[in-house]
Amino acid sequence: MAPTKNSQAVTKKEKLFHPQSRKAGQLIRASLRKDKIQGQASKRGQKYHTLVDLYSFYHSCLPVEGALTLAELHHFLSDVWLTRFDKELQEEKAARRKGRPKSANQVRLEETKLREAEAYRTGLEVIDLTHSGNVELFRKWDQKEVAYVEQLRFIRINCVDPTVTVLSRRGQHPSLADCEIEMDEHGIVEGPIPRESIARFSSTMMSMDSPIAT
């Protein structure tokens, strides 16, 4: 009987390389590079979903109309945002038997609460919900696209001095262009000084620093 096509096929053996060879090193580096890229993609995806959850929480607390006062924003952060895990933490503690270690979920929740409380104490960056134009833009968010929210105006506030606000991001949305430089009631410009202002006064500062001729 004539040999079949399958019987004539030769199985290709996997080529082996010496562990110290150049080719083996190339394969190892390629594998490590692939793992690194996949890890970075996973972290980016995790960060994206975390931001969506964060911004969605803020979005759910928007007032029916208008913007929040600074006092109302602090109330939202201290009494709503920082306490959102309290119920789940109580359930974790109640479910843990005496003498047993904390569950991984309880540890994670406690660490998150401590980290956020410390951020609020030292200066927490939040979407500026006290700015009416910013709030109206935020209302239009589809609760999916993070890039849209990143164009909005952000401020940094803290619980040590709740009357202080620092403009951390001016907002890149076209409708916020007129709000690039704002002053508080004391006439202090919020946020960093624009580059054009520095350039405008650089010659004056240089002349002031120069020694006076005698």
Backbone torsions as a table, in degrees:
resi	resn	phi	psi	omega
1	MET	NA	135.6	-178.9
2	ALA	-66.6	140.5	179.6
3	PRO	-65.1	140.0	-179.6
4	THR	-77.3	166.7	-178.7
5	LYS	-64.8	-37.0	-178.3
6	ASN	-67.8	-34.9	-178.7
7	SER	-71.3	-22.5	179.0
8	GLN	-85.5	-13.1	-178.1
9	ALA	-70.3	138.4	-179.1
10	VAL	-104.2	125.1	-179.9
11	THR	-73.0	125.4	-178.6
12	LYS	-79.2	122.2	-178.7
13	LYS	-81.6	145.6	177.4
14	GLU	-70.3	129.7	-177.7
15	LYS	-78.2	130.4	-179.9
16	LEU	-103.0	145.1	-179.6
17	PHE	-121.6	148.3	176.5
18	HIS	-66.0	137.2	-176.8
19	PRO	-54.9	-28.1	-177.4
20	GLN	-96.9	4.5	-176.8
21	SER	-76.5	162.1	178.7
22	ARG	-64.0	-40.7	-178.5
23	LYS	-64.4	-40.9	178.1
24	ALA	-61.7	-40.2	178.1
25	GLY	-63.2	-40.4	178.5
26	GLN	-62.9	-42.4	179.7
27	LEU	-64.9	-39.7	179.4
28	ILE	-64.7	-44.9	-179.8
29	ARG	-64.2	-38.6	178.6
30	ALA	-65.0	-39.2	179.3
31	SER	-66.9	-42.1	178.6
32	LEU	-64.8	-39.6	178.9
33	ARG	-64.1	-40.8	178.8
34	LYS	-64.0	-43.6	178.9
35	ASP	-63.5	-38.2	179.6
36	LYS	-64.9	-43.6	179.8
37	ILE	-63.7	-43.5	179.1
38	GLN	-64.3	-37.8	178.2
39	GLY	-65.8	-41.1	178.3
40	GLN	-65.3	-39.5	178.5
41	ALA	-64.0	-39.6	178.9
42	SER	-64.9	-41.7	179.1
43	LYS	-65.6	-40.1	178.6
44	ARG	-63.1	-41.6	179.0
45	GLY	-64.5	-40.6	179.0
46	GLN	-65.3	-42.5	178.7
47	LYS	-63.8	-39.6	180.0
48	TYR	-60.3	-48.2	-178.7
49	HIS	-67.2	-33.2	177.2
50	THR	-64.5	-42.7	178.6
51	LEU	-66.4	-39.1	177.6
52	VAL	-60.7	-44.5	178.6
53	ASP	-63.2	-42.3	-179.8
54	LEU	-63.6	-50.6	-178.6
55	TYR	-67.4	-33.7	177.8
56	SER	-64.9	-36.7	177.5
57	PHE	-64.1	-45.2	176.5
58	TYR	-60.4	-41.2	-177.3
59	HIS	-63.7	-36.6	-178.8
60	SER	-69.8	-17.2	-177.9
61	CYS	-102.4	11.6	178.0
62	LEU	-65.0	143.4	176.3
63	PRO	-67.1	160.9	-179.2
64	VAL	-59.3	-39.9	176.6
65	GLU	-149.8	156.1	179.4
66	GLY	74.0	-168.1	-178.9
67	ALA	-112.2	169.8	177.1
68	LEU	-84.8	153.7	168.0
69	THR	-80.7	166.2	178.8
70	LEU	-62.2	-38.4	178.7
71	ALA	-64.3	-39.4	179.0
72	GLU	-68.0	-35.4	177.5
73	LEU	-65.5	-41.2	176.9
74	HIS	-64.6	-39.5	178.3
75	HIS	-62.1	-41.9	178.2
76	PHE	-61.0	-44.1	-178.1
77	LEU	-68.3	-46.3	-174.4
78	SER	-76.9	-37.7	-173.3
79	ASP	-100.9	-15.6	-178.8
80	VAL	-117.0	-55.9	-175.2
81	TRP	-66.5	-51.4	-175.2
82	LEU	-73.6	-14.7	-178.2
83	THR	-105.8	8.0	-172.9
84	ARG	-67.2	-20.3	-179.7
85	PHE	-99.4	1.2	-173.8
86	ASP	-60.7	-44.3	-179.2
87	LYS	-63.0	-44.9	179.6
88	GLU	-65.0	-36.2	177.8
89	LEU	-65.5	-41.8	178.2
90	GLN	-62.1	-38.3	178.2
91	GLU	-66.3	-39.5	178.4
92	GLU	-63.8	-42.9	-179.4
93	LYS	-66.9	-39.0	-179.4
94	ALA	-68.3	-33.0	-177.8
95	ALA	-79.2	-19.0	-178.0
96	ARG	-79.1	123.0	179.2
97	ARG	-72.4	152.7	-177.9
98	LYS	-60.4	131.5	179.8
99	GLY	88.6	-8.4	179.7
100	ARG	-89.2	148.0	178.5
101	PRO	-70.1	163.2	177.9
102	LYS	-65.8	146.5	176.2
103	SER	-72.6	160.7	178.8
104	ALA	-61.0	-35.4	-179.6
105	ASN	-68.2	-40.0	178.6
106	GLN	-64.8	-42.5	178.1
107	VAL	-61.0	-43.5	-179.2
108	ARG	-63.2	-43.9	-179.4
109	LEU	-65.7	-41.7	179.6
110	GLU	-65.7	-40.6	178.3
111	GLU	-65.1	-39.3	178.4
112	THR	-63.6	-44.0	179.2
113	LYS	-62.2	-44.2	179.6
114	LEU	-64.2	-42.7	-179.0
115	ARG	-64.4	-44.4	-178.6
116	GLU	-70.1	-37.6	178.1
117	ALA	-64.2	-39.9	178.4
118	GLU	-67.6	-38.9	177.3
119	ALA	-63.4	-39.5	178.8
120	TYR	-68.1	-32.8	179.8
121	ARG	-71.4	-41.2	-175.7
122	THR	-90.8	-19.8	-179.7
123	GLY	138.5	105.1	-176.1
124	LEU	-106.0	129.2	177.7
125	GLU	-85.8	125.6	-178.7
126	VAL	-135.9	161.3	172.8
127	ILE	-63.7	136.3	-177.5
128	ASP	-75.4	95.6	179.3
129	LEU	-89.2	5.8	176.0
130	THR	-96.8	-6.7	-177.9
131	HIS	-99.8	115.6	-172.4
132	SER	-60.1	-43.4	179.6
133	GLY	-64.4	-39.6	178.7
134	ASN	-65.2	-41.4	179.8
135	VAL	-63.5	-42.0	180.0
136	GLU	-63.8	-38.0	176.2
137	LEU	-66.2	-41.6	-178.8
138	PHE	-64.7	-32.5	177.9
139	ARG	-60.8	-29.5	-176.2
140	LYS	-83.4	-3.2	-178.6
141	TRP	-64.8	139.1	-179.0
142	ASP	-84.2	4.0	179.7
143	GLN	61.7	28.7	177.6
144	LYS	-133.4	-46.8	-172.0
145	GLU	-88.2	108.6	-179.1
146	VAL	-68.0	-34.8	-177.3
147	ALA	-58.8	-31.7	178.7
148	TYR	-64.8	-45.5	-178.7
149	VAL	-66.8	-33.7	-178.4
150	GLU	-64.9	-15.1	177.3
151	GLN	-83.4	-9.8	-173.9
152	LEU	-84.3	177.6	-176.7
153	ARG	-88.1	133.3	178.8
154	PHE	-123.1	147.2	175.5
155	ILE	-127.7	162.4	177.5
156	ARG	-117.7	125.3	-179.3
157	ILE	-131.4	164.1	179.9
158	ASN	-144.0	160.5	-177.3
159	CYS	-86.9	-11.6	179.3
160	VAL	-71.4	-44.6	175.4
161	ASP	-130.2	87.2	-174.7
162	PRO	-68.3	-3.1	178.4
163	THR	-90.4	-8.3	-176.1
164	VAL	-97.5	133.5	172.3
165	THR	-130.2	141.3	177.0
166	VAL	-122.4	126.9	178.6
167	LEU	-75.7	105.4	-176.0
168	SER	-91.3	-32.5	176.4
169	ARG	-138.2	122.3	-174.8
170	ARG	-72.7	-24.5	-178.7
171	GLY	98.6	127.5	-177.2
172	GLN	-98.7	-2.7	180.0
173	HIS	-66.4	138.1	-176.8
174	PRO	-53.7	-35.4	-177.0
175	SER	-73.3	-10.3	177.9
176	LEU	-97.7	5.4	-175.6
177	ALA	-61.9	-31.8	-178.5
178	ASP	-76.2	-5.8	-176.6
179	CYS	-110.0	22.3	-175.1
180	GLU	-62.5	-41.0	-179.5
181	ILE	-123.0	120.8	180.0
182	GLU	-130.2	152.3	179.1
183	MET	-118.9	146.6	176.7
184	ASP	-83.8	-172.4	-175.6
185	GLU	-67.0	-15.7	177.7
186	HIS	-95.5	1.7	179.4
187	GLY	80.7	19.5	-179.2
188	ILE	-93.0	128.1	179.2
189	VAL	-70.9	130.2	179.1
190	GLU	-81.7	144.6	174.6
191	GLY	80.0	-177.6	-178.1
192	PRO	-69.3	153.1	178.7
193	ILE	-72.6	130.6	179.6
194	PRO	-58.5	150.9	-179.3
195	ARG	-60.1	-37.6	-177.3
196	GLU	-65.4	-30.2	178.4
197	SER	-70.3	-39.7	178.3
198	ILE	-62.8	-44.8	-179.9
199	ALA	-64.0	-35.8	-176.7
200	ARG	-65.0	-36.6	-175.9
201	PHE	-102.5	4.4	-176.8
202	SER	-64.5	-40.3	-179.4
203	SER	-65.5	-36.5	178.8
204	THR	-65.7	-42.4	-179.7
205	MET	-65.9	-37.5	179.5
206	MET	-65.3	-41.2	-179.3
207	SER	-68.0	-32.1	178.6
208	MET	-69.8	-33.3	-178.7
209	ASP	-78.8	-16.5	-177.0
210	SER	-71.1	146.6	178.7
211	PRO	-68.3	146.8	-177.6
212	ILE	-81.0	128.2	-179.5
213	ALA	-69.4	140.2	179.5
214	THR	-111.7	NA	NA
